[in-house]
Amino acid sequence: MSNEKSDTDAWPESIEQDPDVEAKDASDLRRIGEALGGVQRADTELVEAVAAAKAAGRSWTEIANVLGVSRQAARQRFDALTKPTPTINRR
């Protein structure tokens, strides 16, 4: 693993502080960034899980039942994200 700071870690330190204001601990802002990173990772995992379920032949109704949404809502949110990206054949 790299010793470099992630954008989430480095961002609070990059904020220019007003010299007339006492420096504050940025751990609260760092925590927000870390939580956002967790949400983004979870969303990626969810899309991958839905894509795997579709590839395994699951219906939108089955997937929607697990998600607690309607079939239409599940399909609207995930259909385009779960389809393979077409490749362009250039000759």
C-alpha beads as a LAMMPS data file, in Angstrom:
LAMMPS data file: protein, C-alpha beads

91 atoms
90 bonds

1 atom types
1 bond types

-500.0 500.0 xlo xhi
-500.0 500.0 ylo yhi
-500.0 500.0 zlo zhi

Masses

1 110.0

Atoms # bond

1 1 1 0.000 0.000 0.000
2 1 1 1.278 3.465 -0.843
3 1 1 2.409 5.916 1.812
4 1 1 0.803 8.762 -0.112
5 1 1 -2.301 10.325 1.375
6 1 1 -5.577 9.758 -0.420
7 1 1 -7.575 12.730 -1.642
8 1 1 -9.876 12.187 1.334
9 1 1 -6.962 12.414 3.774
10 1 1 -5.174 15.303 2.071
11 1 1 -8.172 17.545 1.387
12 1 1 -8.743 18.925 4.923
13 1 1 -5.074 19.862 5.165
14 1 1 -5.227 21.670 1.823
15 1 1 -7.869 24.144 3.002
16 1 1 -6.302 27.551 3.447
17 1 1 -6.743 28.641 7.038
18 1 1 -7.587 32.219 7.955
19 1 1 -4.524 33.426 9.912
20 1 1 -6.787 35.315 12.339
21 1 1 -8.728 32.174 13.259
22 1 1 -7.372 29.519 15.586
23 1 1 -6.472 26.336 13.687
24 1 1 -9.076 23.629 14.147
25 1 1 -8.744 19.882 14.154
26 1 1 -9.899 18.610 10.733
27 1 1 -10.796 15.112 11.939
28 1 1 -14.518 15.844 11.612
29 1 1 -14.083 16.775 7.951
30 1 1 -11.837 13.769 7.382
31 1 1 -14.549 11.540 8.871
32 1 1 -17.090 12.923 6.381
33 1 1 -14.697 12.189 3.526
34 1 1 -14.070 8.669 4.793
35 1 1 -17.805 8.032 5.099
36 1 1 -18.340 9.297 1.562
37 1 1 -15.629 6.937 0.331
38 1 1 -17.424 4.082 2.090
39 1 1 -20.714 5.006 0.440
40 1 1 -19.038 5.096 -2.974
41 1 1 -17.404 1.688 -2.419
42 1 1 -20.714 0.225 -1.236
43 1 1 -22.521 1.629 -4.282
44 1 1 -19.916 0.074 -6.585
45 1 1 -20.330 -3.268 -4.796
46 1 1 -24.127 -3.024 -5.101
47 1 1 -23.941 -2.385 -8.859
48 1 1 -21.546 -5.328 -9.249
49 1 1 -23.845 -7.575 -7.195
50 1 1 -26.886 -6.609 -9.263
51 1 1 -24.914 -7.192 -12.486
52 1 1 -23.879 -10.636 -11.222
53 1 1 -27.485 -11.474 -10.338
54 1 1 -28.662 -10.409 -13.800
55 1 1 -25.856 -12.422 -15.442
56 1 1 -26.998 -15.432 -13.381
57 1 1 -30.491 -15.063 -14.844
58 1 1 -32.279 -13.342 -11.968
59 1 1 -35.303 -11.240 -12.864
60 1 1 -35.742 -7.574 -12.038
61 1 1 -38.620 -8.647 -9.758
62 1 1 -36.328 -10.898 -7.696
63 1 1 -33.656 -8.207 -7.480
64 1 1 -36.236 -5.549 -6.602
65 1 1 -37.590 -7.705 -3.767
66 1 1 -34.130 -7.865 -2.181
67 1 1 -33.637 -4.112 -2.655
68 1 1 -37.076 -3.306 -1.238
69 1 1 -38.119 -1.323 -4.311
70 1 1 -40.417 -1.866 -7.262
71 1 1 -39.276 -3.809 -10.315
72 1 1 -39.428 -0.608 -12.326
73 1 1 -37.295 1.289 -9.800
74 1 1 -34.649 -1.446 -9.756
75 1 1 -34.508 -1.586 -13.519
76 1 1 -34.370 2.202 -13.903
77 1 1 -31.501 2.485 -11.436
78 1 1 -29.396 -0.489 -12.517
79 1 1 -30.270 -1.546 -16.076
80 1 1 -27.789 0.713 -17.890
81 1 1 -25.129 0.131 -15.219
82 1 1 -25.307 -3.662 -15.479
83 1 1 -25.093 -4.002 -19.253
84 1 1 -21.671 -4.675 -20.731
85 1 1 -20.129 -1.718 -22.514
86 1 1 -20.111 -2.414 -26.261
87 1 1 -16.709 -2.473 -27.878
88 1 1 -16.062 -0.577 -31.066
89 1 1 -14.438 -2.559 -33.830
90 1 1 -12.148 -0.251 -35.738
91 1 1 -10.664 -1.484 -38.958

Bonds

1 1 1 2
2 1 2 3
3 1 3 4
4 1 4 5
5 1 5 6
6 1 6 7
7 1 7 8
8 1 8 9
9 1 9 10
10 1 10 11
11 1 11 12
12 1 12 13
13 1 13 14
14 1 14 15
15 1 15 16
16 1 16 17
17 1 17 18
18 1 18 19
19 1 19 20
20 1 20 21
21 1 21 22
22 1 22 23
23 1 23 24
24 1 24 25
25 1 25 26
26 1 26 27
27 1 27 28
28 1 28 29
29 1 29 30
30 1 30 31
31 1 31 32
32 1 32 33
33 1 33 34
34 1 34 35
35 1 35 36
36 1 36 37
37 1 37 38
38 1 38 39
39 1 39 40
40 1 40 41
41 1 41 42
42 1 42 43
43 1 43 44
44 1 44 45
45 1 45 46
46 1 46 47
47 1 47 48
48 1 48 49
49 1 49 50
50 1 50 51
51 1 51 52
52 1 52 53
53 1 53 54
54 1 54 55
55 1 55 56
56 1 56 57
57 1 57 58
58 1 58 59
59 1 59 60
60 1 60 61
61 1 61 62
62 1 62 63
63 1 63 64
64 1 64 65
65 1 65 66
66 1 66 67
67 1 67 68
68 1 68 69
69 1 69 70
70 1 70 71
71 1 71 72
72 1 72 73
73 1 73 74
74 1 74 75
75 1 75 76
76 1 76 77
77 1 77 78
78 1 78 79
79 1 79 80
80 1 80 81
81 1 81 82
82 1 82 83
83 1 83 84
84 1 84 85
85 1 85 86
86 1 86 87
87 1 87 88
88 1 88 89
89 1 89 90
90 1 90 91
